[in-house]
Amino acid sequence: MQSSSASGTLNGYQFITEAHDNEAAFRRRFVAVYFELFAIALVFLCFVRNFYRAARLLHMCPRKIASWCCATMTAAGVLAFPCGLFTASPFGPSCNLVIWEVLLGMVVFTMATNIAMLERAYLAHGRRRWLLAVGALSIVGPGPLYVSLAWYTSTAAFSDMFGCNMRYRSFLPYIRLLLDLPANVVFSAIFLRVVYRAYRRHHDQCWRELGRDGIITMLQIILSNLVCFTLNVSQALKEFSDVFYILDW
């Protein structure tokens, strides 16, 4: 990651001790780094719990693509966040490394999510071949392109208020939205069509049938994706708006 900020090459311990001659700054940095460490620990525990459940699902249904996708999504979080747990130690990883690992984990999550949605859409829509082509573009295109743009246009740095965070150009959230929006629109249209057809056939049994087929879950994933992207683009939490990507994950 291209970093013009010297603090991006520091770990949390070095960032705190750098302000040893300024008591007020030292306190602010200490609170920021350790609050972020506490948040990372909570997120990591959530991923460990979800990975355990995904592993059980994979054990019960090893031949289902969705089971492998769930396991991949949660495994990416289990592998990405431990790096941040050690940033406050004297020999811990730098802010650059922490941000880079989380960014890669998010890309893996996005690709696994699109694979799961593609499978559901493919089965629900009569195994149409054109869906595979659209789905392949949504899987292999946006993730690598976003990582490349983030690498060359963003910086990783510590701040006294938010700890280690990613500072990016104002256009980057819009780029990610444009990269992921087409796939979300296509999958939403497919699933809504399935909902409409199921309602015409089953009426009162519609939601039970859709829940059993996983369509409701897919619609929830798409809605979560769009809401979190919108909140990030609007910079609802300013420098800390990246947390919406983590929540979506």
SERO-4910 file (N, C-alpha, C, O; in steps of 0.05 Angstrom, whole numbers):
BEGIN
 pado doro    nc1    nc2    nc3   cac1   cac2   cac3    cc1    cc2    cc3    oc1    oc2    oc3
  Met    A     17    -24      0      0      0      0     18     25      0     36     27     16
  Gln    A     12     43    -18     28     67    -20     22     85      3     -1     95      6
  Ser    A     41     90     21     36    106     45     55    130     46     79    126     47
  Ser    A     43    154     45     59    178     48     61    186     78     75    206     84
  Ser    A     47    172     95     47    178    123     67    160    138     66    135    135
  Ala    A     84    172    153    104    156    168     91    138    188    102    116    194
  Ser    A     68    146    199     55    129    219     45    103    208     40     84    224
  Gly    A     42    101    182     33     76    170     53     53    173     46     30    173
  Thr    A     79     61    176    100     41    179    104     33    208    120     15    214
  Leu    A     90     46    227     92     40    255     72     20    264     51     16    251
  Asn    A     77      6    286     56    -10    298     44      6    321     53     29    326
  Gly    A     24     -5    334     10     10    355     28     19    378     25     41    388
  Tyr    A     45      1    386     64      7    408     82     30    401     86     49    417
  Gln    A     93     30    377    111     52    368     96     78    365    107     99    372
  Phe    A     71     76    356     55    101    353     50    113    380     50    138    382
  Ile    A     44     98    400     39    108    427     64    120    439     63    143    449
  Thr    A     86    105    439    110    114    452    123    138    437    140    152    448
  Glu    A    116    142    412    127    164    397    119    191    410    133    211    407
  Ala    A     97    191    425     87    215    438     94    216    468     80    227    484
  His    A    116    203    475    124    201    504    129    228    517    126    230    541
  Asp    A    136    248    501    142    274    513    118    293    512    120    316    520
  Asn    A     94    282    504     70    298    503     48    282    517     36    264    505
  Glu    A     43    288    542     24    271    558     -4    270    546    -16    249    545
  Ala    A    -14    293    536    -41    293    525    -43    275    500    -61    260    497
  Ala    A    -23    278    482    -23    262    458    -19    233    464    -31    215    452
  Phe    A     -2    227    484      3    199    493    -23    186    502    -29    163    495
  Arg    A    -39    201    518    -64    190    527    -84    185    504    -97    164    503
  Arg    A    -86    204    486   -104    201    464    -96    177    447   -114    161    439
  Arg    A    -71    174    442    -62    151    425    -66    125    440    -74    105    427
  Phe    A    -61    125    466    -65    100    481    -94     91    480   -100     68    475
  Val    A   -112    110    484   -141    103    484   -149     94    456   -164     74    453
  Ala    A   -140    108    435   -147    101    407   -138     73    400   -153     57    389
  Val    A   -112     67    406   -101     41    398   -114     19    413   -121     -2    402
  Tyr    A   -118     22    439   -129      0    455   -159     -3    452   -170    -25    455
  Phe    A   -173     19    445   -202     16    438   -204      0    412   -221    -17    410
  Glu    A   -187      7    393   -188     -8    368   -180    -37    372   -192    -55    360
  Leu    A   -161    -42    390   -153    -69    396   -177    -85    408   -181   -108    402
  Phe    A   -192    -72    426   -216    -84    438   -237    -91    416   -248   -112    417
  Ala    A   -241    -72    398   -260    -76    376   -251    -99    358   -267   -116    350
  Ile    A   -225   -101    352   -215   -122    336   -219   -149    349   -226   -169    336
  Ala    A   -214   -150    376   -218   -175    391   -247   -184    389   -252   -208    386
  Leu    A   -266   -166    392   -294   -173    390   -301   -184    362   -315   -204    360
  Val    A   -291   -170    342   -296   -179    314   -284   -206    309   -297   -224    297
  Phe    A   -260   -210    319   -246   -236    316   -262   -259    329   -265   -280    318
  Leu    A   -273   -254    353   -288   -274    367   -314   -280    351   -323   -303    350
  Cys    A   -326   -260    339   -350   -265    323   -343   -283    299   -358   -301    292
  Phe    A   -320   -277    287   -312   -294    264   -306   -322    272   -312   -341    258
  Val    A   -293   -326    296   -287   -353    306   -313   -368    310   -315   -391    303
  Arg    A   -333   -355    322   -359   -368    327   -372   -375    301   -382   -397    297
  Asn    A   -372   -356    282   -385   -362    256   -370   -383    240   -382   -399    225
  Phe    A   -343   -383    243   -328   -404    229   -334   -432    240   -336   -451    225
  Tyr    A   -338   -433    266   -345   -459    279   -372   -469    267   -375   -492    261
  Arg    A   -391   -450    265   -418   -458    255   -416   -465    225   -429   -483    216
  Ala    A   -399   -449    210   -396   -455    182   -382   -482    178   -389   -497    159
  Ala    A   -363   -489    195   -349   -515    193   -369   -538    198   -367   -558    185
  Arg    A   -387   -534    217   -407   -555    223   -426   -558    199   -433   -580    191
  Leu    A   -433   -535    187   -450   -536    163   -436   -550    140   -448   -566    126
  Leu    A   -410   -545    137   -394   -557    116   -392   -587    121   -392   -603    102
  His    A   -390   -595    146   -388   -623    153   -414   -638    146   -414   -661    137
  Met    A   -437   -624    151   -463   -637    145   -469   -636    115   -482   -655    105
  Cys    A   -461   -615    101   -467   -612     73   -442   -607     56   -439   -585     46
  Pro    A   -424   -626     55   -398   -621     42   -400   -617     12   -381   -607     -1
  Arg    A   -422   -625     -1   -424   -623    -30   -438   -597    -39   -442   -593    -63
  Lys    A   -446   -580    -21   -460   -556    -28   -440   -533    -30   -424   -529    -13
  Ile    A   -442   -518    -52   -424   -496    -56   -428   -474    -35   -409   -462    -26
  Ala    A   -453   -470    -26   -459   -450     -6   -444   -456     20   -435   -438     34
  Ser    A   -441   -481     27   -427   -489     52   -398   -481     50   -386   -471     69
  Trp    A   -386   -486     27   -358   -478     23   -355   -448     23   -335   -438     33
  Cys    A   -374   -434     12   -373   -405     11   -374   -393     40   -359   -375     46
  Cys    A   -392   -404     56   -395   -395     84   -369   -399     99   -360   -382    114
  Ala    A   -357   -423     95   -332   -430    109   -310   -411     99   -293   -403    116
  Thr    A   -309   -405     74   -289   -387     63   -291   -359     74   -271   -346     81
  Met    A   -316   -348     75   -321   -321     85   -311   -318    114   -296   -300    120
  Thr    A   -318   -337    130   -311   -336    159   -282   -342    163   -269   -330    181
  Ala    A   -270   -360    148   -242   -366    150   -225   -342    143   -204   -337    155
  Ala    A   -234   -326    123   -220   -302    116   -218   -282    139   -198   -269    143
  Gly    A   -240   -280    154   -240   -263    178   -223   -273    200   -208   -258    213
  Val    A   -223   -300    204   -207   -312    225   -177   -308    219   -161   -305    237
  Leu    A   -170   -308    193   -142   -305    186   -133   -276    184   -110   -269    188
  Ala    A   -152   -258    178   -145   -230    173   -142   -214    199   -124   -197    201
  Phe    A   -159   -219    219   -159   -201    242   -139   -207    264   -132   -189    279
  Pro    A   -128   -231    267   -108   -236    288    -83   -218    285    -71   -211    305
  Cys    A    -77   -210    261    -54   -192    256    -58   -166    273    -39   -156    284
  Gly    A    -82   -156    273    -88   -131    288    -87   -134    318    -83   -115    332
  Leu    A    -90   -159    328    -89   -164    356    -62   -159    368    -59   -154    393
  Phe    A    -41   -160    352    -14   -158    362     -1   -131    356     23   -128    360
  Thr    A    -16   -113    345     -4    -87    336      5    -71    359     23    -54    356
  Ala    A     -6    -75    384      2    -59    407     27    -70    421     36    -59    440
  Ser    A     37    -93    411     61   -104    423     86    -91    411     85    -81    388
  Pro    A    109    -92    424    133    -78    414    142    -89    387    153    -73    371
  Phe    A    137   -114    381    146   -125    356    122   -133    338    124   -150    321
  Gly    A    100   -119    342     75   -125    327     76   -114    299     95   -100    291
  Pro    A     57   -122    282     56   -114    254     50    -84    251     38    -71    269
  Ser    A     58    -73    229     53    -45    223     24    -40    216      9    -59    209
  Cys    A     16    -15    216    -11     -8    208    -15    -15    179    -37    -25    171
  Asn    A      5    -12    162      3    -20    134     -5    -49    131    -23    -55    116
  Leu    A      8    -66    146      4    -95    144    -24   -102    153    -38   -119    141
  Val    A    -33    -90    175    -60    -95    186    -81    -88    166    -99   -104    161
  Ile    A    -79    -64    155    -99    -55    135    -99    -73    110   -120    -79    100
  Trp    A    -75    -80    101    -72    -96     77    -86   -124     81    -99   -133     63
  Glu    A    -82   -136    104    -94   -162    109   -124   -161    110   -138   -178    100
  Val    A   -134   -140    123   -163   -137    125   -175   -132     97   -196   -142     90
  Leu    A   -161   -116     81   -170   -110     54   -172   -136     37   -191   -140     23
  Leu    A   -151   -152     39   -152   -178     24   -174   -196     34   -187   -209     18
  Gly    A   -178   -196     60   -200   -212     72   -227   -203     61   -244   -220     56
  Met    A   -231   -177     59   -256   -167     49   -261   -174     20   -283   -180     11
  Val    A   -239   -175      4   -241   -183    -24   -249   -213    -26   -266   -220    -42
  Val    A   -237   -230     -9   -244   -258     -9   -274   -261     -1   -288   -277    -13
  Phe    A   -282   -245     19   -310   -246     28   -329   -239      5   -349   -252      0
  Thr    A   -322   -217    -10   -339   -208    -32   -342   -230    -54   -363   -235    -64
  Met    A   -319   -242    -60   -319   -263    -81   -335   -287    -72   -350   -298    -88
  Ala    A   -332   -296    -47   -347   -319    -37   -377   -313    -36   -393   -330    -43
  Thr    A   -384   -288    -29   -412   -281    -28   -424   -282    -56   -447   -292    -60
  Asn    A   -410   -271    -76   -420   -271   -103   -423   -300   -114   -441   -305   -130
  Ile    A   -404   -317   -106   -406   -345   -115   -431   -358   -104   -446   -372   -118
  Ala    A   -437   -353    -78   -461   -364    -65   -486   -354    -78   -505   -369    -83
  Met    A   -487   -328    -84   -511   -316    -97   -514   -326   -125   -536   -331   -134
  Leu    A   -491   -330   -139   -493   -340   -166   -504   -369   -166   -520   -375   -184
  Glu    A   -496   -385   -147   -506   -412   -147   -537   -412   -143   -551   -427   -156
  Arg    A   -546   -396   -123   -575   -395   -118   -590   -384   -142   -611   -395   -150
  Ala    A   -579   -363   -155   -592   -352   -178   -593   -371   -201   -613   -373   -215
  Tyr    A   -571   -385   -205   -569   -405   -227   -590   -427   -223   -603   -435   -243
  Leu    A   -592   -437   -199   -612   -459   -194   -640   -449   -195   -658   -462   -205
  Ala    A   -645   -425   -184   -672   -414   -182   -682   -405   -210   -706   -403   -214
  His    A   -664   -400   -228   -672   -389   -254   -669   -409   -277   -665   -402   -300
  Gly    A   -671   -434   -270   -672   -455   -290   -645   -461   -303   -644   -470   -326
  Arg    A   -623   -457   -288   -596   -464   -298   -590   -450   -325   -581   -463   -344
  Arg    A   -595   -424   -326   -590   -409   -351   -559   -405   -353   -546   -396   -334
  Arg    A   -549   -410   -377   -520   -408   -380   -510   -379   -379   -488   -374   -370
  Trp    A   -526   -360   -389   -517   -333   -389   -512   -322   -361   -496   -304   -357
  Leu    A   -526   -334   -341   -522   -327   -313   -493   -333   -304   -481   -318   -289
  Leu    A   -483   -355   -314   -455   -363   -307   -435   -342   -317   -416   -336   -304
  Ala    A   -440   -331   -341   -422   -311   -353   -424   -285   -337   -403   -273   -330
  Val    A   -448   -277   -330   -451   -252   -314   -439   -256   -286   -425   -239   -276
  Gly    A   -444   -280   -275   -433   -286   -248   -403   -286   -248   -390   -277   -228
  Ala    A   -391   -298   -269   -362   -299   -270   -350   -271   -270   -329   -267   -257
  Leu    A   -362   -253   -285   -352   -226   -285   -354   -212   -258   -336   -197   -250
  Ser    A   -376   -218   -244   -380   -206   -217   -361   -217   -196   -356   -205   -176
  Ile    A   -350   -241   -202   -332   -254   -183   -303   -247   -187   -289   -239   -169
  Val    A   -294   -248   -212   -265   -245   -218   -258   -216   -224   -234   -209   -224
  Gly    A   -278   -198   -229   -271   -171   -237   -269   -151   -214   -247   -140   -210
  Pro    A   -290   -146   -199   -290   -124   -179   -268   -127   -158   -255   -107   -152
  Gly    A   -265   -150   -147   -246   -154   -124   -218   -145   -131   -207   -127   -118
  Pro    A   -205   -158   -151   -177   -150   -158   -174   -121   -166   -155   -108   -160
  Leu    A   -194   -111   -181   -193    -83   -190   -194    -64   -166   -179    -45   -165
  Tyr    A   -211    -70   -147   -213    -53   -123   -188    -53   -107   -178    -33    -97
  Val    A   -176    -77   -104   -151    -79    -89   -129    -63   -102   -113    -49    -89
  Ser    A   -127    -65   -129   -107    -50   -143   -110    -19   -140    -91     -5   -135
  Leu    A   -135    -10   -142   -140     19   -138   -134     27   -109   -122     48   -105
  Ala    A   -142     11    -90   -137     17    -62   -107     18    -57    -98     35    -42
  Trp    A    -92      0    -69    -63     -1    -64    -49     24    -74    -31     34    -61
  Tyr    A    -57     34    -98    -43     56   -110    -54     84   -102    -41    104   -107
  Thr    A    -78     85    -90    -90    111    -84    -94    116    -54   -103    137    -47
  Ser    A    -89     96    -37    -95     98     -9    -70     98      8    -49     89      0
  Thr    A    -73    107     33    -52    106     52    -62     93     78    -85     97     85
  Ala    A    -45     79     92    -51     69    119    -37     86    139    -13     92    136
  Ala    A    -51     95    159    -39    113    179    -53    112    205    -77    104    207
  Phe    A    -39    118    227    -52    121    253    -62    150    256    -51    169    245
  Ser    A    -84    152    272    -93    178    280    -99    178    310   -105    157    321
  Asp    A    -96    201    323   -101    202    352   -129    195    359   -135    188    382
  Met    A   -148    198    340   -176    193    346   -185    165    339   -200    153    354
  Phe    A   -175    153    317   -186    128    307   -166    105    306   -173     83    298
  Gly    A   -142    110    314   -122     89    313   -113     84    284   -112    102    268
  Cys    A   -108     58    278    -99     51    251   -123     51    232   -143     37    237
  Asn    A   -121     66    211   -144     67    192   -133     71    164   -110     78    160
  Met    A   -150     68    145   -143     71    116   -154     98    106   -177    104    109
  Arg    A   -136    113     96   -143    139     85   -143    138     54   -122    132     42
  Tyr    A   -165    142     42   -168    138     14   -180    163      0   -191    180     13
  Arg    A   -177    163    -26   -188    185    -42   -219    184    -40   -231    163    -36
  Ser    A   -231    207    -43   -261    209    -40   -276    192    -60   -299    184    -55
  Phe    A   -263    186    -83   -277    171   -104   -276    141   -100   -291    127   -113
  Leu    A   -259    131    -81   -256    102    -79   -281     87    -70   -288     67    -82
  Pro    A   -297     97    -50   -322     84    -44   -341     83    -67   -356     63    -70
  Tyr    A   -341    104    -84   -359    104   -107   -350     83   -128   -367     70   -141
  Ile    A   -324     80   -130   -313     60   -148   -322     32   -139   -331     15   -156
  Arg    A   -320     27   -113   -328      0   -104   -358     -4   -108   -367    -25   -115
  Leu    A   -374     17   -103   -403     15   -107   -409      9   -136   -426     -8   -142
  Leu    A   -395     22   -154   -400     18   -183   -391    -10   -191   -403    -22   -209
  Leu    A   -370    -21   -178   -361    -47   -185   -380    -69   -176   -384    -89   -189
  Asp    A   -392    -65   -152   -409    -86   -141   -439    -82   -147   -454   -101   -146
  Leu    A   -447    -57   -154   -475    -52   -158   -487    -68   -181   -509    -78   -178
  Pro    A   -474    -70   -204   -487    -86   -226   -494   -114   -218   -516   -124   -224
  Ala    A   -476   -128   -205   -482   -156   -196   -505   -156   -177   -522   -174   -178
  Asn    A   -506   -137   -158   -528   -136   -139   -554   -131   -153   -575   -142   -145
  Val    A   -554   -113   -173   -579   -107   -187   -589   -132   -202   -612   -139   -202
  Val    A   -570   -146   -216   -578   -170   -231   -589   -192   -212   -610   -203   -217
  Phe    A   -574   -197   -190   -583   -218   -171   -609   -210   -158   -626   -227   -153
  Ser    A   -613   -184   -151   -638   -175   -139   -661   -180   -158   -682   -189   -150
  Ala    A   -658   -173   -183   -679   -177   -203   -686   -206   -206   -710   -213   -207
  Ile    A   -666   -223   -206   -671   -252   -208   -686   -262   -184   -706   -277   -187
  Phe    A   -677   -255   -160   -690   -265   -136   -718   -254   -132   -736   -268   -123
  Leu    A   -722   -228   -139   -749   -217   -137   -768   -231   -157   -792   -234   -151
  Arg    A   -758   -238   -180   -775   -253   -199   -782   -280   -188   -805   -289   -191
  Val    A   -763   -293   -174   -769   -318   -161   -790   -315   -139   -808   -332   -136
  Val    A   -787   -293   -124   -807   -288   -102   -834   -284   -114   -854   -296   -104
  Tyr    A   -837   -269   -136   -862   -265   -149   -875   -291   -159   -898   -296   -155
  Arg    A   -858   -307   -172   -869   -333   -183   -877   -351   -160   -897   -365   -162
  Ala    A   -861   -352   -138   -868   -369   -116   -893   -360   -102   -909   -376    -93
  Tyr    A   -897   -334   -101   -922   -324    -88   -946   -331   -105   -967   -338    -94
  Arg    A   -944   -329   -131   -967   -337   -148   -973   -366   -146   -997   -374   -148
  Arg    A   -953   -383   -141   -958   -412   -139   -967   -420   -111   -986   -436   -109
  His    A   -954   -409    -90   -959   -420    -64   -974   -401    -45   -985   -411    -25
  His    A   -975   -376    -50   -989   -357    -34   -980   -358     -4   -958   -350      2
  Asp    A   -996   -369     13   -989   -370     42   -964   -385     48   -950   -380     68
  Gln    A   -957   -405     31   -933   -421     36   -909   -409     23   -887   -421     23
  Cys    A   -912   -385     11   -891   -374     -4   -865   -370     12   -844   -379      3
  Trp    A   -867   -357     35   -842   -351     50   -829   -376     61   -805   -376     63
  Arg    A   -845   -396     68   -833   -421     77   -817   -434     55   -795   -444     59
  Glu    A   -828   -434     31   -815   -446      8   -789   -430      1   -768   -442     -4
  Leu    A   -791   -404      1   -768   -387     -5   -746   -390     16   -722   -391      9
  Gly    A   -754   -391     41   -734   -395     62   -720   -421     60   -696   -422     64
  Arg    A   -734   -442     52   -722   -468     49   -702   -468     25   -682   -482     26
  Asp    A   -709   -452      5   -691   -451    -18   -668   -432    -15   -650   -430    -32
  Gly    A   -667   -416      7   -645   -398     12   -649   -371     -2   -630   -354      0
  Ile    A   -671   -366    -15   -675   -341    -29   -677   -317    -10   -666   -296    -15
  Ile    A   -691   -321     12   -693   -299     32   -666   -291     43   -660   -268     46
  Thr    A   -649   -311     48   -622   -305     57   -606   -289     37   -592   -270     44
  Met    A   -609   -296     11   -595   -282    -10   -605   -253    -12   -589   -235    -16
  Leu    A   -631   -248     -9   -642   -221     -9   -631   -205     14   -626   -181     11
  Gln    A   -629   -218     38   -618   -204     61   -589   -196     56   -580   -174     64
  Ile    A   -574   -214     44   -545   -208     38   -543   -183     19   -527   -165     24
  Ile    A   -560   -183     -1   -559   -161    -21   -567   -135     -7   -555   -114    -11
  Leu    A   -588   -135     10   -597   -111     24   -575   -101     43   -570    -77     44
  Ser    A   -563   -119     58   -541   -111     76   -518    -99     60   -507    -78     68
  Asn    A   -512   -111     37   -490   -100     20   -496    -72     11   -479    -54     14
  Leu    A   -520    -67      1   -527    -40     -9   -528    -20     14   -519      3     10
  Val    A   -539    -27     37   -541     -8     59   -514      0     69   -508     24     74
  Cys    A   -496    -20     72   -469    -14     82   -453      3     62   -438     21     70
  Phe    A   -456     -3     36   -443     13     16   -453     42     17   -437     61     15
  Thr    A   -479     45     19   -490     72     20   -480     88     44   -473    112     41
  Leu    A   -479     75     67   -469     89     92   -440     96     89   -431    117     99
  Asn    A   -424     79     76   -396     85     73   -392    108     53   -376    126     58
  Val    A   -406    107     31   -404    128     11   -412    155     23   -400    176     17
  Ser    A   -432    155     40   -441    180     53   -423    189     75   -428    211     87
  Gln    A   -403    173     82   -384    179    104   -399    185    130   -394    206    143
  Ala    A   -417    167    137   -434    171    161   -417    173    187   -425    188    205
  Leu    A   -395    159    188   -378    160    212   -350    173    205   -331    169    219
  Lys    A   -350    189    184   -325    203    175   -302    183    172   -304    164    156
  Glu    A   -279    187    186   -256    170    182   -261    141    190   -247    123    180
  Phe    A   -281    137    206   -286    110    216   -308     96    199   -319     76    208
  Ser    A   -315    107    176   -337     96    160   -330     68    149   -349     54    141
  Asp    A   -305     61    148   -298     34    138   -310     12    155   -311    -11    146
  Val    A   -318     19    179   -330     -2    197   -355    -14    184   -362    -36    191
  Phe    A   -368      1    166   -392    -10    153   -385    -34    135   -401    -52    132
  Tyr    A   -361    -33    123   -353    -56    107   -349    -80    125   -355   -103    117
  Ile    A   -338    -76    149   -333    -98    168   -360   -109    177   -363   -133    179
  Leu    A   -379    -91    182   -406   -100    190   -419   -117    169   -432   -137    174
  Asp    A   -416   -108    144   -427   -124    121   -414   -151    120   -428   -171    114
  Trp    A   -389   -152    124   -374   -177    124   -385   -196    145   -375   -218    148
***
